[in-house]
Amino acid sequence: MESAIRERQEDFAAGEADRRPSWMVEEMLVEAEKTNKGASQAAEEAKGQQKTQRLPSPVSSEGMFEFRFVQAFIELLTGRPTTARPDVIWLPKFEESEPLALVLSSTEQFYYRVTPSHCSCRGWFYSKGSYGMGKCRHHTLAFPEVARENAAMIEGIRARRRAEAQARKKAKPKSKNWARSSSYAGKAPSEMERVTFRPYVE
């Protein structure tokens, strides 16, 4: 009896060992393997993006370019590497376009894009907003003749504004000091307030 039971148990174990997994189990295993591959591929792409973000990128904002990228651009145009930082770099002129130059900043870390009618530095924008006419050091270096004309116009605007300010100052009536006036000396403050008060003209 015991030997028969033992034989059945051995036959059942052998059958379980030889039994193949069902189609559902196989599909689940395949999907799990695909998921693992997709997760590993996503992790590799994320690492690649992090490496790309760590690489130095050109610093350019509103026509301001870092000097090393300007040097790389010069090497691209001339075919010769350079480490120089000239004050003004003239770029090729295209048809129906203004002359274009790159002018080195005072810190020698950036180049500004300059044309006869525009500069990308803050000084130019401040002058443009204040006087309607741009003026800056970079524009003067690249286009001195145009810069002299702009400076003369700005000086004229300043002179006119100073004259208008002086005229307004002279036309403004002088306020009387009632506290020192002899006609109101010795009067109580309440009485002075009644005398000096004037209603607003609306």
C-alpha positions as CSV (number, residue, x, y, z in Angstrom):
1,M,0.0,0.0,0.0
2,E,2.7,2.4,1.0
3,S,4.8,1.5,-2.1
4,A,1.8,2.3,-4.3
5,I,1.3,5.7,-2.8
6,R,5.0,6.4,-3.1
7,E,4.9,5.4,-6.8
8,R,1.9,7.7,-7.4
9,Q,3.7,10.6,-5.7
10,E,6.8,10.1,-7.8
11,D,4.7,9.9,-11.0
12,F,2.9,13.2,-10.0
13,A,6.2,15.0,-9.3
14,A,7.7,13.8,-12.6
15,G,4.6,15.0,-14.4
16,E,4.8,18.4,-12.8
17,A,8.4,18.7,-13.8
18,D,7.6,17.8,-17.4
19,R,4.5,20.0,-17.6
20,R,5.0,23.2,-19.7
21,P,3.5,26.5,-18.5
22,S,0.2,27.5,-20.1
23,W,-0.1,30.1,-22.9
24,M,-1.3,32.7,-20.4
25,V,1.8,32.3,-18.2
26,E,4.0,32.5,-21.3
27,E,2.4,35.8,-22.4
28,M,2.8,37.2,-19.0
29,L,6.4,36.3,-19.0
30,V,6.9,37.9,-22.4
31,E,5.1,41.1,-21.3
32,A,7.2,41.3,-18.1
33,E,10.4,41.0,-20.2
34,K,9.3,43.8,-22.5
35,T,8.5,46.0,-19.5
36,N,11.9,45.4,-18.1
37,K,13.6,46.2,-21.4
38,G,11.5,49.4,-21.7
39,A,12.4,50.5,-18.2
40,S,16.1,50.0,-18.8
41,Q,15.9,51.8,-22.2
42,A,14.1,54.8,-20.5
43,A,16.8,54.9,-17.8
44,E,19.5,55.0,-20.4
45,E,17.8,57.8,-22.3
46,A,17.4,59.8,-19.1
47,K,21.1,59.4,-18.4
48,G,21.9,60.6,-21.9
49,Q,19.7,63.7,-21.4
50,Q,21.4,64.5,-18.1
51,K,24.8,64.3,-19.9
52,T,23.5,66.5,-22.7
53,Q,22.2,69.1,-20.1
54,R,25.6,69.1,-18.4
55,L,27.4,70.1,-21.7
56,P,28.1,73.8,-22.1
57,S,25.5,75.6,-24.1
58,P,26.0,78.9,-26.0
59,V,25.1,81.9,-23.8
60,S,23.1,84.1,-26.1
61,S,20.3,86.5,-25.1
62,E,19.0,89.4,-27.2
63,G,22.0,89.5,-29.4
64,M,24.6,88.8,-26.7
65,F,27.0,86.0,-27.5
66,E,29.7,84.4,-25.3
67,F,33.2,85.0,-26.7
68,R,34.2,81.3,-27.1
69,F,31.3,80.7,-29.4
70,V,32.2,83.7,-31.5
71,Q,35.7,82.3,-31.8
72,A,34.3,79.0,-32.9
73,F,32.2,80.9,-35.5
74,I,35.3,82.7,-36.8
75,E,37.1,79.4,-37.1
76,L,34.2,78.1,-39.1
77,L,34.4,81.0,-41.5
78,T,38.2,81.3,-41.8
79,G,39.2,77.7,-41.3
80,R,41.8,78.7,-38.7
81,P,41.4,78.4,-34.9
82,T,41.8,81.6,-32.9
83,T,42.1,82.7,-29.3
84,A,42.1,86.4,-30.0
85,R,39.3,88.7,-28.8
86,P,39.2,91.7,-31.1
87,D,37.1,94.7,-30.2
88,V,35.1,94.7,-33.4
89,I,34.4,91.7,-35.7
90,W,32.9,92.6,-39.1
91,L,30.6,89.9,-40.5
92,P,29.9,89.3,-44.2
93,K,27.2,91.7,-45.6
94,F,24.3,90.2,-47.5
95,E,22.2,91.9,-50.1
96,E,19.6,94.4,-48.8
97,S,20.9,94.1,-45.2
98,E,22.6,96.5,-42.9
99,P,26.3,96.2,-42.1
100,L,26.7,93.9,-39.1
101,A,29.4,93.8,-36.5
102,L,30.1,92.0,-33.2
103,V,31.6,94.3,-30.6
104,L,33.4,93.1,-27.5
105,S,31.9,94.0,-24.1
106,S,33.8,95.9,-21.5
107,T,34.2,92.7,-19.5
108,E,35.6,90.9,-22.6
109,Q,33.2,88.0,-21.9
110,F,30.5,88.7,-24.5
111,Y,30.0,90.1,-28.0
112,Y,27.1,92.4,-28.8
113,R,25.3,92.4,-32.2
114,V,25.6,95.9,-33.6
115,T,24.2,97.6,-36.7
116,P,24.0,101.2,-37.7
117,S,20.5,101.4,-36.2
118,H,20.7,99.0,-33.3
119,C,22.7,97.5,-30.5
120,S,21.7,94.7,-28.2
121,C,23.2,96.1,-25.0
122,R,21.1,97.6,-22.2
123,G,22.7,101.0,-22.5
124,W,21.2,101.3,-26.0
125,F,17.7,100.3,-24.9
126,Y,17.9,102.8,-22.0
127,S,18.9,105.6,-24.3
128,K,16.3,104.6,-26.8
129,G,13.6,104.7,-24.2
130,S,14.7,108.0,-22.7
131,Y,15.4,110.0,-25.8
132,G,14.0,108.0,-28.7
133,M,17.6,107.7,-30.0
134,G,20.1,105.0,-29.1
135,K,23.6,105.6,-27.9
136,C,26.2,103.3,-26.4
137,R,29.9,102.5,-26.4
138,H,29.6,99.5,-28.7
139,H,27.7,101.5,-31.4
140,T,30.3,104.2,-31.2
141,L,33.1,101.8,-31.8
142,A,31.5,100.1,-34.8
143,F,29.8,103.1,-36.5
144,P,31.4,106.4,-35.2
145,E,29.8,108.6,-37.8
146,V,26.2,107.5,-37.1
147,A,27.0,107.6,-33.3
148,R,28.1,111.3,-33.6
149,E,24.8,112.1,-35.3
150,N,22.9,110.3,-32.6
151,A,24.9,112.0,-29.8
152,A,24.2,115.5,-31.3
153,M,20.5,114.8,-31.4
154,I,20.5,113.5,-27.9
155,E,22.3,116.6,-26.7
156,G,19.7,118.8,-28.4
157,I,16.9,116.9,-26.6
158,R,18.7,117.3,-23.3
159,A,19.2,121.1,-23.9
160,R,15.6,121.5,-24.8
161,R,14.5,119.6,-21.7
162,R,16.7,121.7,-19.4
163,A,15.3,124.9,-20.9
164,E,11.8,123.7,-20.4
165,A,12.5,122.8,-16.8
166,Q,14.0,126.2,-16.1
167,A,11.0,127.9,-17.7
168,R,8.6,125.9,-15.6
169,K,10.6,126.8,-12.5
170,K,10.5,130.5,-13.2
171,A,6.8,130.4,-14.0
172,K,5.9,128.6,-10.8
173,P,4.5,131.1,-8.2
174,K,6.4,131.5,-5.0
175,S,4.6,130.3,-1.9
176,K,4.1,132.8,0.9
177,N,5.4,132.0,4.3
178,W,2.4,133.1,6.4
179,A,4.1,132.2,9.7
180,R,6.7,135.0,9.1
181,S,4.3,137.5,7.5
182,S,3.8,140.7,9.7
183,S,0.1,140.9,8.9
184,Y,-0.5,137.5,10.4
185,A,2.0,137.6,13.3
186,G,0.6,136.8,16.7
187,K,-2.6,135.2,15.4
188,A,-3.7,131.8,16.7
189,P,-3.1,128.8,14.3
190,S,-6.8,128.2,14.0
191,E,-7.3,131.7,12.8
192,M,-4.4,131.5,10.4
193,E,-5.8,128.3,8.9
194,R,-9.1,130.0,8.3
195,V,-7.4,132.9,6.6
196,T,-4.9,131.0,4.4
197,F,-7.3,128.2,3.4
198,R,-8.4,128.2,-0.2
199,P,-10.7,125.6,-1.8
200,Y,-9.5,123.4,-4.6
201,V,-10.5,124.6,-8.0
202,E,-12.1,121.7,-9.9
